[in-house]
């Protein structure tokens, strides 16, 4: 069995990024996180573009993917800073929900190992049967779950950036060698 080329590795990375982005999109939809939903949507489109560019030997599409990978790393560093409350950011702000919902994160209400106690809905004025949950005894705080998701996205984006640059350089070298013959 031969070793996988850079192109094959980039295809695998893009496929893995697509799966993890779709998973993250689902949880952001469940938590009414509108800013991450929009960012994830753009990310999914660009990763599909990167897949297409890799399959069809289109270096320009791969360059777009590589540039987006750098932007995606920046976005995920912001998300980590947001949930860890670095630099004056507060995870209790309405920044990610655009002030459209009382929910902050799906993981806040449904974290692993959390005991769910429904808050008094009449007192809080929650509508349509939605109730806020007071988390107690969680195995992991929701901010760490969000941080882990972003950390995985950073790792995949950095690898995608490196392999994207490598594949573009290989493809352009092949084009140049064909032109000079």
N, C-alpha and C positions, 0 to 999 in steps of 0.2 A: 504494500500500500504506500503510495507516494505522499509526499508532504503537500499540504494545501497551499496554493499560491496566495498572493496578497489579494487578488480579486475574489477568490473563494472565501477568504477570511472576511473581507469587507461585506460580501453577501450575507454571511452568517451573522456578522455584527449588526447589519441593518435589520435582518429578520428578528434578532433578539431585541433590538431597540423597538421595533414595531410592536412586538408582543408586550414588552414592559410598558410602553407608552399607552397601549390600549387598556392594559390593566389599571394604570394610573388614571386614565381618563374615566373609567367606570367609577372608581372611588371618588374622584373629584365631582362627577355628576351626582353621586349619592350624597355628597357633603355640600352641594350647592356652591362650590368653589369656582366662580365664574372666570376670574383671571387665569387660573391654571387650566381651565377647560379650553379657553381660547389659545393659550400657549401650547397645550398638548395637541390641539387640532392642527396648528401650523406645523408642529414637530412631526406629526404623523404624515402630513402631506409631503414635507421635505424628505423624510426618510424613504417614502415611496419613490420620490424623485431620485434619490440616491440609489435605490435598488434598481430602478429602470436604467439609470445611467451606467451602472456597473454591468448589468446584463447586456445592454446594447452598445457597450464601449463608447460612451459619450462623456468625455472628460469634463465638459462644461457643467453638466448636471452634477457630476461628482464634486466639482469645485463649489457649487451652490450648497451641496450637502455639507462639505467640510467647513465652509464659512458659517453655516447654520449651527454646526456642532459647537463652534466656539461661542456663539450667541447662547446656545442651549446650556453650556457649562455656566455661563454668567447668570442666566435665569435660575438655575438650580442652586448656585451659590447664594443668590438672593433668598430663595426659599429656605435654605438652611439657616441663614442669618435671621430670617423672619421668625421661624419657629423656635430658634434658640435665643431670640430676643437680643441679638447683637446690634450694637450701634444705634440704640434708641428705638428699634423696631419693637412692636408689641404684637404677640400672637393673638391678643384679644381685640385688635383693631378690625375694622370692616374692610380692610384693604383688598383682600382676595375675593370677597363676596360682592364687591361694589355696593355695599350697604343694602342689598336686596334680600338678605336672609339673616336669621339669627344663628344659623349653623356656621361653624368654623371649619370643621373637618369631619369626615365620616369616622375617622379613627378616634376622634374625641368621644363620640357617643357609643362606638362599637369596638373599642380597643381589645386586644387579646387579654383575657382574664379579668376584664372589668365586671364589677357587680353593678347592675343597672337599677337605679332607683329613680322612678319618674318624679319629676318636680311637679308641684301643684300648678296645673295648667291654668286654672281660673285666675290665680294670683299673677301669673306672668303674661296673661293675655295671648297665649299661643293659639293659632287658628288652625282649622282643618285637621284636627286630630294629631298634629305634630306635637311631640312633647320633648322638652329638653331633658337630658339625662345627667345626673350628677354621678361622675365616675368615682369609684372607690375601689381600692385594692387592685388596680390594674397591674398586670405583669410588666407592661412597658407603657410609658406615657405616650400620648398621641403625637406629641411634638417630636419624639424620637422615631416614631414610625414614619412620619413625614420626612424627617431628616434622612432616614435609611433609604427611602424611595429616591430622594434627590441625590444621595451619594451614589446609588447604583446608576442613575441617569448620567451623572458626571463621569463615572468610570467608563461607561459604554460610549459616551460622546467623545471622550479623549481618545479612546482606542479607535473609534470611527474616524476622527480627525486625522490621526496618524496614518491609518491604512488608506483613507481617502487620498491624502497627499501622496502616499507611495504609489497607489494605483494610477493617479493622474500623471505622475512622473514617468511611470512605465509606459502608459498609453501614449504620451507625447513623444517619448524616445522612439517608440515603434513607428509613429507617424513620421518623425524626422528621418529615421533610417530608410523608410520607404520612399520619401521625397528625394533623397540624395542618391538613389541608385540609378 
